[in-house]
Amino acid sequence: MLRRARRLLLQHPCRRGWDGPQPHLWALSGGKTSASRWTGASSATKQQAARRTGTDRPVAALATRHPHGEHIRPHSHARAQLIHALTGVLTVVSAAGSWVVPAGRAVWMPENVVHRIQIAGDVAMRTLYLAPQVRPGLSGHCEVIEVSALLREAIVSATEIRLEYSNGGRDQRVMDLILDEIEVAPRLQLHVPLPRNSKLLRLCERMIAEPAEPVTLEGLARAMNTSGRTVARLFHREVGMSFGDWRRRMCLLLSLPRLASGVSILEVSLEHGYQSPSAFSAMFRRSLGVSPTEYLVSNV
């Protein structure tokens, strides 16, 4: 079984060879993605989204479904969004990095931020459109939040509320409750920041494209023609964490869409540079508090 998994690893779509990797879908600077891989929203969905960004109500909601493998092309909205997956996994990419959104979580996307979305598993998406400054304390940066049972049910209920709901009634109280819950929701570290330094960015994109490669800090230093100590300082300054922490988080977040798409834990372990499922599972549990098996049962 291990031999078969290693053969599958060699066929993994992210593995292309260190000397000439194709840009991973997380990468923003590494070339163009074939237009055939991207899809736009349907005309009906675009119209529905436009109506929700154009309403004078502070919050509007939209329910959509997306099949596994769909890639929603780069776009932005005049309103902030809370993008929630009831099922499946979303990967949301902007110039600032990538955010992985498993079921039971949501990504906060400020207004006018260009982003694209990758779908893993069959995703039931629920999106809220929030008027600018509806709550001044809400973040101006992308982030993933924990969605409580109360917030989840309020979001589902909001998608059943007519767009021009009455002020002062039950429907407005549901929307006010959603805003209250967003403000207090725990923020989660499900984000892979990308450096602005062009040389380091290209190397990070290579690691994202080839997560099984045993890249070390010393290897990065040789590639940049500098010392390991200099690279360590640069890495921390650019992304706010150590190289080792960044790499572990990168592997973890890359693994979530693969697990959601039905790839076995053994294969995912090997794809991301772990010699055994137990080593991968230990890292997974330290990061998310559950094993990969427990995660799949409860989230996908």
For each residue, the residues with C-beta under 8 A, 3 or more apart:
1: 4 5 266
2: 5 6 266
3: 6 7
4: 1 7 8
5: 1 2 8 9 264 266 267 270
6: 2 3 9 10 270
7: 3 4 10 11
8: 4 5 11 12 267 270
9: 5 6 12 15 212 267 270 271
10: 6 7 15
11: 7 8 15
12: 8 9 15 212 271
13:
14: 24 208 209 210 211 254 271
15: 9 10 11 12 209 210 212 271
16: 20 21 22 209 210
17: 20 21 210
18: 21 206 210 213
19:
20: 16 17
21: 16 17 18 24 30 205 206 209 210
22: 16 31 209
23: 27 30 31 33 205 209
24: 14 21 27 30 205 208 209
25: 33 71 91 93 118
26: 91 93 98 192 205 208
27: 23 24 30 31 205 208 209
28: 93 95 194
29: 198 201 202 205
30: 21 23 24 27 202 205
31: 22 23 27
32:
33: 23 25 37 38 71
34: 37
35: 38
36:
37: 33 34 71
38: 33 35 71 72 73 116
39: 70 71 72 73
40: 46 72 73
41: 45 46 49 72
42: 45 46
43: 46 47
44: 47 48
45: 41 42 48 49 62 64
46: 40 41 42 43 49 50
47: 43 44 50 51
48: 44 45 51 52 62
49: 41 45 46 52 53 62 77 127 129
50: 46 47 53 54
51: 47 48 54 55 60 163
52: 48 49 55 60 61 62 79 129 163
53: 49 50 60 77 78 79 129
54: 50 51
55: 51 52 60 163 164
56:
57: 60 131 163 164 165 175
58: 130 131 134 175 179
59: 128 129 130 131 134 158 175 178 179
60: 51 52 53 55 57 128 129 163
61: 52 126 127 128 129 155 158 159 161
62: 45 48 49 52 126 127 129 159
63: 124 125 126 159
64: 45 125 127
65: 122 123 124 125
66: 70 72 88 119 122 123 125
67: 70 119 122
68: 88 119 120 121 122 123 261
69: 119 120 261
70: 39 66 67 118 119 123
71: 25 33 37 38 39 116 117 118 119
72: 38 39 40 41 66 75 116 117 118 119
73: 38 39 40 116
74: 114 115 116
75: 72 114 115 116
76: 111 112 113 114 115
77: 49 53 80 81 109 111 112 129
78: 53 111 112 132
79: 52 53 111 129 130 131 132
80: 77 108 109 110 111 129 130 132 134 138
81: 77 108 109 127 128 129 130
82: 106 107 108 109 127 128 130 145 155 182
83: 90 92 101 106 107 109 117 125 127
84: 101 105 106 125 126 127 128 147 152 155
85: 88 89 90 101 102 103 105 106 123 124 125 126
86: 103 123 124 125 126 152 156
87: 103 121 122 123 124 300
88: 66 68 85 103 119 120 121 122 123 124 260 300
89: 85 100 101 102 103 119 120 121 123 256 257 259 260 300
90: 83 85 100 101 107 117 118 119 120 123 125
91: 25 26 98 99 100 101 117 118 120 253 257
92: 83 98 99 101 107 109 115 116 117 118 142
93: 25 26 28 97 98 99 115 116 117 118
94: 97 109 113 114 115 142
95: 28 114
96: 141 142 193 194
97: 93 94 142 191 192 193 194
98: 26 91 92 93 191 192 194 253
99: 91 92 93 107 142 143 144 190 191 192
100: 89 90 91 144 190 191 192 253 256 257
101: 83 84 85 89 90 91 92 105 106 107 144 190
102: 85 89 105 190 256 260 295 299 300
103: 85 86 87 88 89 299 300
104: 146 147 152 298 299
105: 84 85 101 102 144 145 146 147 188 190
106: 82 83 84 85 101 144 145 147
107: 82 83 90 92 99 101 142 143 144 145
108: 80 81 82 138 139 142 143 144 145 182
109: 77 80 81 82 83 92 94 113 115 142
110: 80 113 139 140 141 142
111: 76 77 78 79 80 132
112: 76 77 78
113: 76 94 109 110 142
114: 74 75 76 94 95
115: 74 75 76 92 93 94 109 142
116: 38 71 72 73 74 75 92 93
117: 71 72 83 90 91 92 93
118: 25 70 71 72 90 91 92 93 257
119: 66 67 68 69 70 71 72 88 89 90 123
120: 68 69 88 89 90 91 123 256 257 258 260 261
121: 68 87 88 89 257 260 261 262 300
122: 65 66 67 68 87 88
123: 65 66 68 70 85 86 87 88 89 90 119 120
124: 63 65 85 86 87 88
125: 63 64 65 66 83 84 85 86 90
126: 61 62 63 84 85 86 155 156 158 159
127: 49 61 62 64 81 82 83 84
128: 59 60 61 81 82 84 155 158 178
129: 49 52 53 59 60 61 62 77 79 80 81
130: 58 59 79 80 81 82 134 135 138 179
131: 57 58 59 79 134
132: 78 79 80 111
133: 136
134: 58 59 80 130 131 138 179
135: 130 138 179 182 183
136: 133
137: 183
138: 80 108 130 134 135 182 183
139: 108 110 143
140: 110
141: 96 110
142: 92 94 96 97 99 107 108 109 110 113 115 191
143: 99 107 108 139 187 188 191
144: 99 100 101 105 106 107 108 187 188 189 190 191
145: 82 105 106 107 108 182 185 186 187 188
146: 104 105 185 186 187 188
147: 84 104 105 106 151 152 155 185
148: 151 152 181 185
149: 152 153
150: 153 154 177 181
151: 147 148 154 155 178 181 182 185
152: 84 86 104 147 148 149 155 156
153: 149 150 156 157
154: 150 151 157 158 174 177 178 181
155: 61 82 84 126 128 147 151 152 158 159 178
156: 86 126 152 153 159 160
157: 153 154 160 161 174
158: 59 61 126 128 154 155 161 174 175 178
159: 61 62 63 126 155 156
160: 156 157
161: 61 157 158 165 171 174 175
162: 165 171
163: 51 52 55 57 60
164: 55 57
165: 57 161 162 169 171 172 175
166: 169 171 172
167: 172
168: 172
169: 165 166 172 173
170: 173 174
171: 161 162 165 166 174 175
172: 165 166 167 168 169 175 176
173: 169 170 176 177
174: 154 157 158 161 170 171 177 178
175: 57 58 59 158 161 165 171 172 178 179
176: 172 173 179 180
177: 150 154 173 174 180 181
178: 59 128 151 154 155 158 174 175 181 182
179: 58 59 130 134 135 175 176 182 183
180: 176 177 183 184
181: 148 150 151 154 177 178 184 185
182: 82 108 135 138 145 151 178 179 185
183: 135 137 138 179 180
184: 180 181
185: 145 146 147 148 151 181 182
186: 145 146
187: 143 144 145 146
188: 105 143 144 145 146
189: 144 249
190: 99 100 101 102 105 144 253
191: 97 98 99 100 142 143 144 249 253
192: 26 97 98 99 100 208 246 249 250 253
193: 96 97 238 239 240 241 246
194: 28 96 97 98 201 204 205 239
195: 200 201 204 234 235 238 239
196: 201 238
197: 200 201 234 238
198: 29 201 202
199: 202 203 224
200: 195 197 203 204 220 224 231 234 235 238
201: 29 194 195 196 197 198 204 205
202: 29 30 198 199 205 206
203: 199 200 206 207 220 223 224
204: 194 195 200 201 207 208 246
205: 21 23 24 26 27 29 30 194 201 202 208 209
206: 18 21 202 203 209 210 213 215
207: 203 204 210 211 213 215 247 250
208: 14 24 26 27 192 204 205 211 250 254
209: 14 15 16 21 22 23 24 27 205 206
210: 14 15 16 17 18 21 206 207 213
211: 14 207 208 250 251 254 271 272 273
212: 9 12 15 270 271 272 273
213: 18 206 207 210 273
214: 273
215: 206 207 219 220 247
216: 219 220
217: 220 221 228 231 232 235 243 244
218: 221 222 228
219: 215 216 222 223
220: 200 203 215 216 217 223 224 228 231 235 243
221: 217 218 224 226 227 228 230 231
222: 218 219 225
223: 203 219 220
224: 199 200 203 220 221 231
225: 222
226: 221 230 231
227: 221 230 231
228: 217 218 220 221 231 232
229: 232 233
230: 221 226 227 233 234
231: 200 217 220 221 224 226 227 228 234 235 243
232: 217 228 229 235 236 242 243
233: 229 230 236 237
234: 195 197 200 230 231 237 238
235: 195 200 217 220 231 232 238 239 241 242 243 246
236: 232 233 239 240 241 242
237: 233 234
238: 193 195 196 197 200 234 235
239: 193 194 195 235 236 246
240: 193 236
241: 193 235 236 245 246 249
242: 232 235 236 245 246
243: 217 220 231 232 235 246 247
244: 217 247 248
245: 241 242 248 249
246: 192 193 204 235 239 241 242 243 249 250
247: 207 215 243 244 250 251
248: 244 245 251 252 283 287
249: 189 191 192 241 245 246 252 253 287
250: 192 207 208 211 246 247 253 254
251: 211 247 248 254 255 272 273 274 283
252: 248 249 255 256 283 284 287 288
253: 91 98 100 190 191 192 249 250 256
254: 14 208 211 250 251 257 258 272
255: 251 252 258 259 268 271 272 280 284 292
256: 89 100 102 120 252 253 259 260
257: 89 91 100 118 120 121 254 260 261
258: 120 254 255 261 263 267 268 271
259: 89 255 256 263 265 268 292 295 296 300
260: 88 89 102 120 121 256 257 300
261: 68 69 120 121 257 258
262: 121
263: 258 259 267 268 271
264: 5 267 268
265: 259 268 269 277 280 281 292 293
266: 1 2 5 269 270 277
267: 5 8 9 258 263 264 270 271
268: 255 258 259 263 264 265 271 272 280 292
269: 265 266 272 274 275 276 277 279 280 281
270: 5 6 8 9 212 266 267 273 274
271: 9 12 14 15 211 212 255 258 263 267 268
272: 211 212 251 254 255 268 269 280
273: 211 212 213 214 251 270
274: 251 269 270 277 279 280 283
275: 269 279
276: 269 279 280
277: 265 266 269 274 280 281 292
278: 281 282
279: 269 274 275 276 282 283
280: 255 265 268 269 272 274 276 277 283 284 292
281: 265 269 277 278 284 285 291 292 293
282: 278 279 285 286
283: 248 251 252 274 279 280 286 287
284: 252 255 280 281 287 288 290 291 292 295
285: 281 282 288 289 290 291
286: 282 283
287: 248 249 252 283 284
288: 252 284 285 295
289: 285
290: 284 285 294 295 298
291: 281 284 285 294 295
292: 255 259 265 268 277 280 281 284 295 296
293: 265 281 296 297
294: 290 291 297 298
295: 102 259 284 288 290 291 292 298 299 300
296: 259 292 293 299 300
297: 293 294
298: 104 290 294 295
299: 102 103 104 295 296
300: 87 88 89 102 103 121 259 260 295 296
